[in-house]
Amino acid sequence: MSSKSVPRNKIPWYPAIDEEKCIGCRECFEFCKNEVFEWDDENNCPKVVNPLNCVVGCSACKNLCSQDAISFPKIQDIKEIIRELRERKDGEFTK
Amino acid sequence: MNKKPRFIMCICTGQCPGFKSLDLWELINTVRQEMDVEYAIVHPQLCVDDGDRFIKDYIRNDGKYIIGACAPVMQRKMMKDAFTEAGGDFEKQVVPLDLRNLTTEQALAKVREALEIIK
């Protein structure tokens, strides 16, 4: 999804981990090369440490998770946010 | 019927840092001009709904495909059903390549290797 004209920190797209469901298989951690996650050895589950490294529109980690322990915002909502931010003329982020 | 494989480069929206050391156009033009492929194309994101629609529309059940993208486990998970629905078989027809965090030369070497495998 094209969002280059909108600052990444304005787009709430990153994974959320349900530690209850996570079985510590590390698939998500090993798949993501963008260092969104760090492995939390104590709780044996991934921790989102660089949320803005996550590629807007990519939910590969969620797709790989066999336990449905990873969630993302609805893509339609994100598209709406990006559209609104792009249309906003005064552009809070252009100051 | 042309038995040459087709090369698809999936570039994950073009914003994934995993591909930042790869010159996409150098890769795709070298593959299509210098390698024994039917042709080489780029798709922005095969693993989401429009990628699904593309595969179902595009896949021939007798074609061979080399797909440069992210991890093969992910490619398999995300595309297997679409291949089946299109009358194909991901396992038999595709050589999936993880081309993230590679230079263009390293990626080209992987494509060459895949061409040997897929023959």
Backbone of each chain as ProteinMPNN parsed JSONL, in Angstrom:
{"seq_chain_A": "MSSKSVPRNKIPWYPAIDEEKCIGCRECFEFCKNEVFEWDDENNCPKVVNPLNCVVGCSACKNLCSQDAISFPKIQDIKEIIRELRERKDGEFTK", "coords_chain_A": {"N_chain_A": [[0.884, -1.192, 0.0], [0.618, 2.151, -0.949], [2.254, 4.512, 0.909], [4.028, 6.427, 1.097], [3.924, 9.167, 1.135], [3.069, 9.797, 3.545], [4.043, 10.231, 6.864], [5.667, 7.538, 8.503], [5.29, 7.233, 11.225], [2.766, 8.048, 11.656], [1.102, 6.081, 10.998], [-0.649, 3.477, 12.273], [0.353, 0.705, 12.022], [1.333, -2.345, 12.923], [2.387, -5.472, 14.438], [0.489, -7.144, 17.022], [0.997, -9.079, 19.898], [-0.411, -11.975, 21.255], [0.271, -13.184, 24.169], [-0.766, -15.27, 25.594], [-1.634, -17.11, 23.735], [0.621, -17.679, 22.26], [3.092, -20.086, 21.433], [5.754, -20.089, 21.397], [7.193, -20.776, 19.096], [8.812, -19.367, 17.387], [8.607, -18.794, 14.671], [7.661, -16.369, 13.588], [9.564, -14.538, 14.513], [11.881, -15.51, 13.31], [11.225, -15.214, 10.684], [10.805, -12.456, 10.087], [12.79, -10.016, 8.775], [13.194, -7.451, 9.467], [13.661, -6.626, 11.985], [11.527, -6.069, 13.682], [10.734, -7.533, 15.796], [11.967, -8.627, 19.015], [13.432, -11.399, 20.708], [11.857, -12.549, 23.568], [13.29, -14.032, 26.03], [12.643, -14.695, 28.598], [9.847, -14.886, 28.739], [9.552, -16.484, 26.645], [8.606, -15.678, 24.085], [7.82, -13.521, 21.249], [8.714, -10.034, 21.237], [7.458, -6.899, 20.414], [9.57, -4.571, 19.359], [10.486, -2.688, 17.552], [8.203, -1.245, 16.208], [7.653, 0.486, 14.049], [9.275, -0.395, 12.076], [7.933, -2.26, 10.742], [6.536, -3.288, 7.69], [4.149, -1.422, 6.056], [1.117, -2.921, 5.453], [2.129, -5.423, 5.212], [1.639, -8.605, 6.537], [2.893, -10.896, 7.106], [4.02, -12.295, 9.262], [1.828, -12.797, 10.872], [0.386, -14.454, 9.172], [1.996, -16.649, 9.177], [1.822, -17.609, 11.709], [0.886, -20.307, 13.634], [-0.811, -20.364, 15.72], [-2.516, -18.309, 15.789], [-1.777, -16.072, 17.186], [-0.976, -13.578, 16.598], [-1.902, -10.313, 15.759], [-3.221, -7.747, 13.619], [-4.141, -4.351, 12.805], [-7.28, -3.65, 11.099], [-7.01, -3.778, 7.613], [-8.483, -2.125, 6.01], [-9.142, -0.044, 7.674], [-6.66, 1.119, 8.035], [-6.072, 1.963, 5.471], [-7.942, 3.931, 5.256], [-7.084, 5.754, 7.182], [-4.654, 6.535, 6.057], [-5.559, 7.7, 3.725], [-7.034, 9.859, 4.713], [-5.029, 11.291, 6.053], [-3.491, 11.984, 3.93], [-5.155, 13.649, 2.561], [-5.503, 15.744, 4.238], [-5.15, 19.079, 4.21], [-3.879, 21.112, 5.767], [-2.096, 19.627, 6.94], [-0.78, 18.398, 9.47], [1.613, 17.159, 9.821], [3.269, 18.444, 8.146], [4.301, 20.612, 9.233]], "CA_chain_A": [[0.0, 0.0, 0.0], [1.501, 3.297, -1.058], [2.045, 5.441, 2.032], [5.293, 7.148, 1.22], [3.76, 10.612, 1.372], [2.568, 9.957, 4.912], [5.088, 9.771, 7.781], [5.387, 6.199, 9.026], [4.84, 7.258, 12.635], [1.35, 8.404, 11.682], [0.337, 4.918, 10.537], [-0.607, 2.494, 13.361], [0.395, -0.665, 11.47], [2.382, -3.218, 13.458], [1.751, -6.652, 15.043], [0.257, -7.251, 18.47], [1.209, -10.485, 20.258], [-1.208, -12.518, 22.371], [1.222, -14.082, 24.837], [-1.488, -16.466, 26.065], [-1.735, -18.073, 22.626], [1.94, -17.943, 21.681], [3.713, -21.314, 21.943], [7.204, -19.915, 21.362], [7.802, -21.545, 17.976], [9.805, -18.462, 16.815], [8.432, -18.642, 13.207], [7.539, -14.929, 13.259], [10.852, -13.899, 14.816], [12.877, -15.904, 12.309], [10.825, -14.766, 9.335], [10.897, -10.999, 9.888], [14.188, -9.545, 8.694], [13.214, -6.006, 9.682], [13.907, -6.38, 13.425], [10.336, -5.594, 14.389], [10.66, -8.307, 17.046], [13.096, -9.17, 19.776], [12.899, -12.582, 21.399], [11.784, -12.406, 25.026], [13.645, -15.368, 26.52], [11.986, -14.959, 29.878], [8.47, -15.331, 28.492], [9.584, -17.346, 25.455], [7.7, -15.188, 23.032], [8.382, -12.335, 20.608], [8.311, -8.731, 21.779], [7.523, -5.893, 19.349], [10.468, -3.52, 19.84], [10.592, -1.651, 16.504], [6.932, -1.348, 15.471], [7.618, 1.255, 12.794], [10.037, -1.129, 11.044], [6.994, -3.145, 10.063], [6.146, -2.764, 6.377], [2.705, -1.193, 6.03], [0.426, -3.834, 4.539], [2.7, -6.774, 5.332], [1.226, -9.318, 7.759], [3.452, -12.241, 6.894], [4.203, -13.005, 10.541], [0.486, -13.255, 11.292], [0.013, -15.567, 8.3], [2.814, -17.814, 9.504], [1.589, -18.05, 13.087], [-0.058, -21.441, 13.655], [-1.667, -20.271, 16.921], [-3.356, -17.108, 15.702], [-1.369, -15.258, 18.345], [-0.539, -12.261, 16.127], [-2.998, -9.591, 15.1], [-2.941, -6.437, 13.022], [-5.362, -3.573, 12.589], [-7.947, -3.971, 9.828], [-6.309, -3.076, 6.535], [-9.369, -1.062, 5.504], [-9.005, 1.103, 8.58], [-5.354, 1.751, 7.772], [-6.192, 2.668, 4.187], [-8.748, 5.127, 5.541], [-6.212, 6.689, 7.913], [-3.665, 7.062, 5.106], [-6.284, 8.582, 2.795], [-7.36, 11.093, 5.448], [-3.793, 12.048, 6.3], [-3.009, 12.538, 2.661], [-6.056, 14.725, 2.121], [-5.548, 16.87, 5.18], [-4.346, 20.118, 3.555], [-2.98, 21.843, 6.673], [-1.002, 18.662, 7.129], [-0.1, 18.544, 10.77], [2.973, 16.608, 9.748], [4.126, 19.222, 7.233], [4.828, 21.766, 9.993]], "C_chain_A": [[0.913, 1.232, 0.0], [1.235, 4.255, 0.094], [3.258, 6.337, 2.172], [5.077, 8.613, 1.556], [3.271, 10.867, 2.785], [3.645, 9.441, 5.867], [4.712, 8.447, 8.433], [4.834, 6.262, 10.45], [3.38, 7.677, 12.765], [0.467, 7.195, 11.343], [0.441, 3.789, 11.569], [-0.619, 1.054, 12.859], [1.582, -1.411, 12.06], [1.684, -4.364, 14.187], [1.524, -6.485, 16.535], [0.305, -8.741, 18.812], [0.288, -10.876, 21.415], [-0.352, -13.575, 23.062], [0.553, -15.35, 25.355], [-1.476, -17.554, 24.988], [-0.367, -18.518, 22.122], [2.559, -19.204, 22.295], [5.237, -21.255, 21.826], [7.891, -20.636, 20.222], [8.827, -20.701, 17.214], [9.644, -18.246, 15.301], [8.426, -17.159, 12.833], [8.88, -14.245, 13.41], [11.873, -14.23, 13.75], [12.515, -15.415, 10.922], [11.147, -13.293, 9.124], [12.34, -10.523, 9.934], [14.299, -8.066, 9.056], [13.35, -5.637, 11.148], [12.718, -5.706, 14.105], [10.308, -6.268, 15.772], [12.025, -8.461, 17.705], [12.547, -10.412, 20.472], [12.99, -12.38, 22.901], [12.023, -13.789, 25.633], [12.893, -15.726, 27.795], [10.577, -15.527, 29.66], [8.368, -16.241, 27.273], [8.547, -16.956, 24.41], [8.301, -13.93, 22.416], [7.882, -11.07, 21.305], [8.455, -7.728, 20.638], [8.355, -4.725, 19.862], [10.659, -2.392, 18.824], [9.332, -1.673, 15.639], [6.944, -0.637, 14.128], [8.509, 0.646, 11.721], [9.116, -2.013, 10.218], [6.518, -2.509, 8.759], [4.63, -2.627, 6.322], [2.059, -2.113, 4.99], [0.973, -5.243, 4.594], [2.209, -7.4, 6.637], [1.725, -10.751, 7.681], [3.583, -13.005, 8.205], [2.874, -13.568, 11.036], [0.082, -14.482, 10.485], [0.782, -16.836, 8.645], [2.461, -18.417, 10.861], [0.511, -19.145, 13.133], [-1.064, -21.306, 14.8], [-2.57, -19.038, 16.897], [-3.049, -16.133, 16.84], [-0.938, -13.862, 17.921], [-1.708, -11.579, 15.431], [-2.514, -8.242, 14.589], [-4.241, -5.653, 12.97], [-6.026, -4.015, 11.275], [-7.304, -3.139, 8.71], [-7.168, -1.934, 5.989], [-9.25, 0.189, 6.37], [-7.712, 1.87, 8.298], [-5.418, 2.547, 6.463], [-6.941, 3.982, 4.384], [-7.893, 6.19, 6.223], [-5.234, 7.345, 6.939], [-4.343, 8.052, 4.165], [-6.562, 9.913, 3.466], [-6.112, 11.94, 5.651], [-3.302, 12.696, 5.018], [-3.863, 13.719, 2.234], [-5.963, 15.96, 3.001], [-4.593, 17.965, 4.673], [-3.369, 20.741, 4.536], [-1.818, 20.941, 7.06], [-0.247, 18.898, 8.412], [1.348, 18.089, 10.637], [3.835, 17.418, 8.793], [4.709, 20.428, 7.977], [6.283, 21.516, 10.356]], "O_chain_A": [[1.834, 1.353, 0.808], [0.121, 4.756, 0.243], [3.492, 6.931, 3.225], [5.929, 9.242, 2.183], [3.08, 12.016, 3.183], [4.119, 8.318, 5.697], [3.574, 8.258, 8.863], [4.006, 5.437, 10.834], [2.822, 7.662, 13.863], [-0.76, 7.279, 11.395], [1.512, 3.202, 11.725], [-1.496, 0.272, 13.226], [2.727, -1.121, 11.713], [0.505, -4.245, 14.522], [2.264, -5.779, 17.22], [-0.275, -9.565, 18.105], [0.223, -10.181, 22.43], [-0.26, -14.713, 22.603], [1.207, -16.377, 25.535], [-1.33, -18.741, 25.278], [-0.227, -19.629, 21.609], [2.555, -19.377, 23.514], [5.929, -22.231, 22.114], [9.038, -21.063, 20.353], [9.635, -21.254, 16.467], [10.478, -17.569, 14.701], [9.097, -16.744, 11.888], [9.292, -13.468, 12.549], [12.64, -13.368, 13.323], [13.39, -15.221, 10.078], [11.703, -12.922, 8.09], [13.018, -10.606, 10.958], [15.381, -7.487, 8.962], [13.176, -4.476, 11.52], [12.89, -4.875, 14.996], [9.916, -5.663, 16.77], [13.07, -8.431, 17.055], [11.36, -10.483, 20.789], [14.055, -12.079, 23.44], [11.109, -14.606, 25.74], [12.555, -16.884, 28.04], [10.171, -16.499, 30.297], [7.29, -16.709, 26.907], [7.751, -17.764, 23.933], [9.203, -13.331, 23.001], [6.792, -11.037, 21.877], [9.483, -7.715, 19.961], [7.893, -3.967, 20.715], [10.962, -1.262, 19.205], [9.383, -2.071, 14.475], [6.319, -1.099, 13.173], [8.508, 1.108, 10.58], [9.477, -2.459, 9.129], [6.143, -1.337, 8.73], [3.908, -3.605, 6.52], [2.409, -2.085, 3.811], [0.349, -6.169, 4.075], [2.342, -6.808, 7.708], [1.064, -11.687, 8.132], [3.3, -14.202, 8.269], [2.815, -14.683, 11.555], [-0.488, -15.43, 11.023], [0.297, -17.948, 8.439], [2.758, -19.581, 11.132], [-0.628, -18.927, 12.72], [-2.051, -22.04, 14.852], [-3.292, -18.76, 17.855], [-3.937, -15.469, 17.375], [-0.575, -13.043, 18.766], [-2.41, -12.186, 14.621], [-1.528, -7.684, 15.073], [-5.323, -6.23, 13.078], [-5.399, -4.675, 10.447], [-7.089, -1.937, 8.865], [-6.647, -0.904, 5.56], [-9.255, 1.316, 5.875], [-7.68, 3.101, 8.322], [-4.887, 3.654, 6.365], [-6.623, 5.0, 3.769], [-7.967, 7.372, 5.887], [-5.014, 8.555, 6.987], [-3.788, 9.103, 3.845], [-6.355, 10.971, 2.873], [-6.133, 13.154, 5.446], [-2.771, 13.807, 5.024], [-3.371, 14.668, 1.625], [-6.293, 17.069, 2.582], [-3.374, 17.793, 4.707], [-2.188, 20.897, 4.228], [-0.737, 21.39, 7.442], [0.809, 19.531, 8.42], [2.22, 18.629, 11.317], [5.018, 17.118, 8.635], [5.513, 21.176, 7.42], [6.913, 22.36, 10.994]]}, "seq_chain_B": "MNKKPRFIMCICTGQCPGFKSLDLWELINTVRQEMDVEYAIVHPQLCVDDGDRFIKDYIRNDGKYIIGACAPVMQRKMMKDAFTEAGGDFEKQVVPLDLRNLTTEQALAKVREALEIIK", "coords_chain_B": {"N_chain_B": [[4.846, -26.477, -27.044], [5.909, -23.806, -25.044], [8.426, -24.578, -22.81], [9.889, -23.114, -21.115], [10.75, -21.735, -17.947], [8.971, -19.278, -15.963], [9.763, -16.171, -14.459], [8.932, -14.678, -11.425], [9.069, -11.774, -9.588], [8.458, -10.949, -6.368], [7.983, -8.139, -4.531], [7.262, -7.205, -2.074], [5.664, -4.786, -1.495], [7.569, -2.963, -2.091], [8.622, -1.539, -0.106], [9.859, -2.972, 1.795], [12.518, -3.343, 3.983], [14.065, -5.554, 3.713], [14.718, -5.887, 1.085], [16.403, -3.884, 0.41], [19.064, -3.936, -0.383], [19.024, -4.818, -2.867], [18.947, -4.325, -6.322], [16.181, -3.88, -7.907], [15.432, -3.477, -10.634], [17.735, -3.965, -12.042], [18.018, -6.63, -11.424], [15.624, -7.818, -12.52], [15.81, -7.166, -15.216], [18.195, -8.359, -15.941], [17.592, -11.045, -15.525], [15.495, -11.441, -17.394], [16.738, -10.799, -19.77], [19.104, -12.184, -19.965], [18.826, -14.751, -19.07], [17.485, -18.108, -19.359], [14.506, -17.833, -19.6], [10.921, -17.716, -19.987], [9.705, -15.267, -19.569], [10.11, -12.377, -17.37], [8.639, -11.023, -14.521], [7.323, -8.44, -12.268], [5.732, -8.427, -9.111], [3.858, -6.545, -6.728], [2.975, -7.511, -4.2], [2.374, -10.583, -3.473], [1.183, -11.97, -1.404], [-1.196, -11.008, -0.452], [-4.703, -10.091, -0.884], [-5.036, -9.117, -3.577], [-2.87, -10.244, -4.748], [-3.467, -12.912, -4.581], [-5.666, -12.997, -6.332], [-4.342, -12.395, -8.659], [-2.666, -14.637, -9.014], [-4.535, -16.701, -9.337], [-5.646, -15.942, -11.696], [-3.572, -16.053, -13.429], [-1.936, -18.341, -13.357], [-0.84, -21.187, -15.134], [-1.635, -24.612, -15.478], [0.426, -26.114, -16.37], [2.707, -24.747, -16.267], [6.039, -23.606, -15.289], [7.558, -22.084, -12.501], [9.697, -19.66, -11.14], [9.936, -18.106, -8.153], [10.909, -15.198, -6.801], [11.143, -13.893, -3.628], [10.032, -13.646, -0.295], [10.6, -15.771, 2.575], [10.553, -19.254, 1.673], [8.79, -20.875, 3.165], [6.802, -19.135, 3.795], [5.942, -18.321, 1.279], [4.928, -20.729, 0.323], [2.871, -21.199, 2.16], [1.184, -19.03, 1.66], [0.56, -19.142, -1.051], [-0.104, -21.648, -1.919], [-2.82, -22.592, -1.887], [-4.023, -20.887, -3.757], [-2.726, -21.641, -6.079], [-3.65, -24.28, -6.261], [-6.382, -23.85, -6.586], [-6.283, -22.716, -9.049], [-5.88, -24.829, -10.566], [-3.36, -25.811, -10.518], [-0.162, -26.921, -9.062], [1.585, -26.094, -6.412], [3.903, -27.269, -5.254], [4.966, -28.859, -7.276], [5.315, -27.085, -9.355], [6.725, -24.783, -8.652], [9.748, -23.068, -7.836], [10.615, -21.711, -4.997], [12.276, -18.763, -3.936], [14.165, -17.158, -1.421], [14.926, -13.953, -1.483], [15.693, -11.923, 0.131], [17.724, -9.521, 1.888], [20.001, -9.749, 0.26], [22.59, -9.03, -2.111], [22.319, -7.696, -5.458], [23.833, -9.283, -7.174], [24.146, -11.636, -5.66], [21.508, -12.435, -5.533], [20.958, -12.894, -8.226], [22.619, -15.047, -8.647], [21.296, -16.966, -7.174], [18.971, -17.217, -8.649], [19.974, -18.281, -10.991], [20.844, -20.747, -10.062], [18.37, -21.844, -9.406], [17.291, -22.108, -11.909], [18.696, -24.227, -12.887], [17.767, -26.238, -11.258], [15.062, -26.371, -11.885], [14.857, -27.331, -14.37]], "CA_chain_B": [[4.515, -25.48, -26.025], [7.162, -23.304, -24.481], [8.6, -25.145, -21.477], [10.78, -22.271, -20.312], [10.105, -21.239, -16.724], [8.71, -17.839, -15.841], [10.286, -15.631, -13.199], [8.104, -13.637, -10.794], [9.729, -11.16, -8.422], [7.497, -10.318, -5.451], [8.885, -7.169, -3.893], [6.678, -6.796, -0.777], [5.242, -3.372, -1.559], [8.674, -2.074, -2.459], [9.077, -0.787, 1.076], [10.436, -3.86, 2.799], [13.979, -3.159, 4.089], [14.73, -6.81, 3.353], [15.162, -5.854, -0.315], [17.037, -2.598, 0.097], [20.4, -4.092, -1.012], [18.776, -5.452, -4.164], [18.489, -3.398, -7.363], [15.097, -4.64, -8.524], [15.388, -3.397, -12.108], [18.928, -4.676, -12.519], [17.71, -8.056, -11.289], [14.579, -8.29, -13.427], [16.273, -7.036, -16.607], [19.23, -9.378, -16.185], [16.913, -12.349, -15.637], [14.73, -11.584, -18.629], [17.546, -10.644, -20.987], [20.276, -13.055, -20.022], [18.596, -16.113, -18.595], [16.598, -18.879, -20.23], [13.139, -17.791, -19.046], [9.913, -17.25, -20.941], [9.787, -13.824, -19.291], [10.287, -12.076, -15.947], [7.732, -9.932, -14.143], [7.382, -7.997, -10.87], [4.436, -8.207, -8.466], [4.132, -5.808, -5.488], [2.701, -8.227, -2.94], [1.593, -11.767, -3.826], [0.603, -12.65, -0.236], [-2.462, -10.418, -0.002], [-5.838, -10.5, -1.731], [-4.893, -8.914, -5.037], [-1.878, -11.225, -5.2], [-4.257, -14.149, -4.745], [-6.46, -12.884, -7.564], [-3.391, -12.456, -9.788], [-2.224, -16.025, -9.209], [-5.642, -17.513, -9.877], [-5.895, -15.501, -13.069], [-2.339, -16.106, -14.228], [-1.209, -19.613, -13.319], [-1.208, -22.294, -16.04], [-1.322, -25.807, -14.682], [1.609, -26.834, -16.883], [3.839, -23.81, -16.277], [7.045, -23.7, -14.224], [7.726, -20.713, -11.989], [10.682, -19.342, -10.11], [9.385, -16.924, -7.475], [11.812, -14.518, -5.88], [10.304, -13.161, -2.658], [10.515, -13.856, 1.08], [10.903, -17.167, 2.929], [9.754, -20.274, 0.998], [7.687, -21.362, 4.024], [5.73, -18.135, 3.681], [5.414, -18.399, -0.091], [4.128, -21.948, 0.244], [1.646, -21.02, 2.958], [0.308, -18.004, 1.113], [0.192, -19.311, -2.467], [-0.45, -23.032, -2.268], [-4.254, -22.708, -2.184], [-4.331, -20.171, -5.0], [-2.251, -22.522, -7.164], [-4.56, -25.426, -6.369], [-7.654, -23.347, -7.141], [-6.078, -22.406, -10.477], [-5.646, -26.089, -11.26], [-1.921, -26.101, -10.514], [0.389, -27.583, -7.875], [2.726, -25.267, -5.994], [5.093, -28.083, -4.995], [5.549, -29.36, -8.534], [5.541, -26.061, -10.369], [7.411, -23.559, -8.191], [10.973, -23.035, -7.035], [10.538, -20.444, -4.241], [13.586, -18.267, -3.511], [14.195, -16.03, -0.474], [15.941, -13.027, -2.02], [15.872, -10.795, 1.056], [19.076, -9.304, 2.443], [21.022, -10.178, -0.703], [22.938, -8.056, -3.155], [21.754, -8.09, -6.753], [24.628, -10.406, -7.693], [23.801, -12.842, -4.894], [20.149, -12.827, -5.935], [21.065, -13.449, -9.584], [23.227, -16.381, -8.52], [20.239, -17.87, -6.689], [18.047, -17.466, -9.768], [20.673, -19.208, -11.904], [20.767, -22.083, -9.422], [16.982, -22.325, -9.522], [17.075, -22.498, -13.316], [19.254, -25.576, -13.037], [16.878, -27.165, -10.531], [13.694, -26.447, -12.448], [14.884, -27.955, -15.727]], "C_chain_B": [[5.82, -25.082, -25.298], [7.332, -23.817, -23.049], [9.509, -24.278, -20.623], [10.053, -21.814, -19.061], [9.876, -19.736, -16.804], [9.233, -17.368, -14.499], [9.351, -14.535, -12.693], [8.885, -13.077, -9.613], [8.653, -10.476, -7.588], [8.292, -9.418, -4.515], [8.294, -6.537, -2.613], [6.508, -5.281, -0.67], [6.369, -2.435, -1.977], [9.225, -1.317, -1.27], [9.721, -1.683, 2.115], [11.947, -3.695, 2.829], [14.748, -4.426, 3.705], [15.264, -6.792, 1.928], [15.989, -4.613, -0.629], [18.415, -2.768, -0.553], [20.269, -4.726, -2.397], [18.3, -4.39, -5.149], [17.447, -4.155, -8.181], [15.196, -4.645, -10.043], [16.611, -4.037, -12.734], [18.647, -6.18, -12.499], [16.755, -8.504, -12.391], [15.041, -8.202, -14.887], [17.356, -8.049, -16.928], [18.573, -10.743, -16.37], [16.237, -12.464, -17.008], [15.588, -11.512, -19.886], [18.648, -11.683, -21.105], [20.001, -14.491, -19.604], [17.502, -16.782, -19.433], [15.193, -18.973, -19.627], [12.182, -17.32, -20.139], [9.782, -15.731, -20.823], [9.93, -13.642, -17.788], [9.393, -10.889, -15.606], [7.884, -9.603, -12.654], [5.953, -7.906, -10.338], [4.702, -7.525, -7.124], [3.909, -6.605, -4.215], [1.786, -9.427, -3.2], [0.801, -12.317, -2.644], [-0.673, -11.994, 0.277], [-3.524, -10.624, -1.094], [-5.632, -10.247, -3.222], [-3.805, -9.825, -5.606], [-2.531, -12.568, -5.46], [-5.007, -14.125, -6.07], [-5.556, -12.995, -8.788], [-3.009, -13.912, -10.073], [-3.334, -16.864, -9.851], [-5.915, -17.185, -11.338], [-4.753, -15.901, -13.99], [-1.758, -17.52, -14.388], [-1.741, -20.585, -14.368], [-0.818, -23.589, -15.334], [-0.138, -26.568, -15.236], [2.843, -25.922, -16.85], [4.808, -24.093, -15.142], [7.402, -22.28, -13.796], [8.869, -20.654, -10.993], [10.181, -18.051, -9.467], [10.414, -16.394, -6.493], [10.973, -13.688, -4.935], [10.931, -13.316, -1.285], [10.669, -15.371, 1.319], [9.986, -18.16, 2.203], [8.586, -20.78, 1.845], [6.494, -20.412, 3.918], [5.097, -18.197, 2.295], [4.462, -19.594, -0.208], [2.791, -21.724, 0.942], [0.665, -20.089, 2.256], [-0.17, -18.304, -0.306], [-0.319, -20.695, -2.825], [-1.93, -23.153, -2.679], [-4.607, -22.047, -3.504], [-3.874, -20.997, -6.197], [-3.224, -23.678, -7.364], [-5.864, -24.992, -7.022], [-7.522, -23.056, -8.638], [-5.78, -23.671, -11.268], [-4.181, -26.481, -11.3], [-1.501, -26.817, -9.251], [1.662, -26.854, -7.492], [3.988, -26.109, -5.885], [5.775, -28.499, -6.295], [5.984, -28.248, -9.476], [6.461, -24.924, -9.944], [8.731, -23.879, -7.514], [10.927, -21.69, -6.304], [11.917, -20.023, -3.762], [13.419, -17.131, -2.503], [15.313, -15.093, -0.931], [16.125, -11.814, -1.116], [17.311, -10.737, 1.545], [20.169, -9.854, 1.552], [21.378, -9.002, -1.6], [22.317, -8.55, -4.459], [22.51, -9.299, -7.299], [24.291, -11.704, -6.978], [22.427, -13.367, -5.303], [20.185, -13.472, -7.318], [21.656, -14.859, -9.537], [22.169, -17.388, -8.072], [19.256, -18.208, -7.82], [18.681, -18.451, -10.745], [20.609, -20.635, -11.372], [19.375, -22.678, -9.615], [16.691, -22.788, -10.939], [17.61, -23.891, -13.569], [18.317, -26.604, -12.427], [15.593, -27.401, -11.318], [13.669, -27.126, -13.821], [14.241, -29.322, -15.741]], "O_chain_B": [[6.68, -25.91, -24.998], [6.505, -23.54, -22.18], [9.865, -24.67, -19.512], [8.856, -21.532, -19.112], [10.497, -19.028, -17.597], [9.153, -18.094, -13.509], [9.02, -13.597, -13.417], [9.313, -13.828, -8.736], [8.01, -9.533, -8.049], [9.171, -9.886, -3.791], [8.752, -5.497, -2.142], [7.141, -4.615, 0.149], [6.142, -1.245, -2.192], [10.176, -0.547, -1.398], [10.09, -1.221, 3.195], [12.603, -3.887, 1.806], [15.942, -4.368, 3.409], [16.152, -7.573, 1.585], [16.25, -4.317, -1.795], [18.895, -1.844, -1.21], [21.259, -5.115, -3.016], [17.366, -3.642, -4.858], [17.788, -4.969, -9.039], [15.06, -5.695, -10.673], [16.536, -4.59, -13.831], [18.992, -6.904, -13.433], [17.041, -9.458, -13.114], [14.704, -9.064, -15.698], [17.434, -8.545, -18.052], [18.949, -11.505, -17.261], [16.393, -13.472, -17.697], [15.24, -12.071, -20.926], [19.076, -12.024, -22.208], [20.86, -15.357, -19.769], [16.715, -16.122, -20.112], [14.752, -20.041, -19.202], [12.572, -16.627, -21.079], [9.751, -15.011, -21.821], [9.88, -14.607, -17.024], [9.389, -9.879, -16.31], [8.478, -10.362, -11.888], [5.066, -7.382, -11.011], [5.664, -7.876, -6.441], [4.611, -6.38, -3.23], [0.563, -9.299, -3.153], [-0.161, -13.058, -2.848], [-1.182, -12.379, 1.329], [-3.255, -11.265, -2.11], [-6.015, -11.077, -4.046], [-3.812, -10.141, -6.796], [-2.203, -13.267, -6.418], [-4.989, -15.093, -6.83], [-5.92, -13.588, -9.804], [-3.027, -14.358, -11.22], [-3.094, -17.631, -10.783], [-6.356, -18.035, -12.111], [-4.949, -16.069, -15.194], [-1.168, -17.847, -15.417], [-2.951, -20.784, -14.479], [0.215, -23.649, -14.666], [0.277, -27.568, -14.649], [3.903, -26.294, -17.354], [4.452, -24.737, -14.155], [7.532, -21.385, -14.631], [8.984, -21.504, -10.111], [10.02, -17.032, -10.14], [10.748, -17.038, -5.499], [10.173, -12.865, -5.378], [12.137, -13.155, -1.098], [10.846, -16.143, 0.377], [8.777, -17.94, 2.125], [7.516, -21.079, 1.314], [5.338, -20.833, 3.947], [3.876, -18.135, 2.153], [3.362, -19.492, -0.75], [1.727, -22.016, 0.395], [-0.542, -20.332, 2.26], [-1.199, -17.777, -0.729], [-0.894, -20.9, -3.894], [-2.241, -23.754, -3.707], [-5.398, -22.583, -4.281], [-4.561, -21.047, -7.217], [-3.578, -24.015, -8.494], [-6.388, -25.678, -7.9], [-8.491, -23.133, -9.392], [-5.472, -23.622, -12.459], [-3.802, -27.388, -12.041], [-2.334, -27.267, -8.465], [2.689, -26.979, -8.159], [5.041, -25.703, -6.377], [7.001, -28.492, -6.399], [6.892, -28.424, -10.289], [6.934, -24.17, -10.795], [8.835, -24.822, -6.73], [11.171, -20.647, -6.91], [12.659, -20.85, -3.232], [12.608, -16.231, -2.72], [16.496, -15.402, -0.784], [16.655, -10.79, -1.549], [18.013, -11.746, 1.61], [21.167, -10.375, 2.049], [20.57, -8.1, -1.818], [21.849, -9.685, -4.544], [21.901, -10.231, -7.825], [24.164, -12.752, -7.611], [22.21, -14.575, -5.405], [19.517, -14.479, -7.555], [21.246, -15.743, -10.289], [22.152, -18.528, -8.538], [18.778, -19.337, -7.927], [18.011, -19.345, -11.263], [20.36, -21.589, -12.109], [19.224, -23.855, -9.943], [15.939, -23.74, -11.15], [17.052, -24.647, -14.365], [18.096, -27.681, -12.981], [15.106, -28.529, -11.393], [12.608, -27.448, -14.356], [14.184, -29.967, -16.788]]}, "name": "protein", "num_of_chains": 2, "seq": "MSSKSVPRNKIPWYPAIDEEKCIGCRECFEFCKNEVFEWDDENNCPKVVNPLNCVVGCSACKNLCSQDAISFPKIQDIKEIIRELRERKDGEFTKMNKKPRFIMCICTGQCPGFKSLDLWELINTVRQEMDVEYAIVHPQLCVDDGDRFIKDYIRNDGKYIIGACAPVMQRKMMKDAFTEAGGDFEKQVVPLDLRNLTTEQALAKVREALEIIK"}
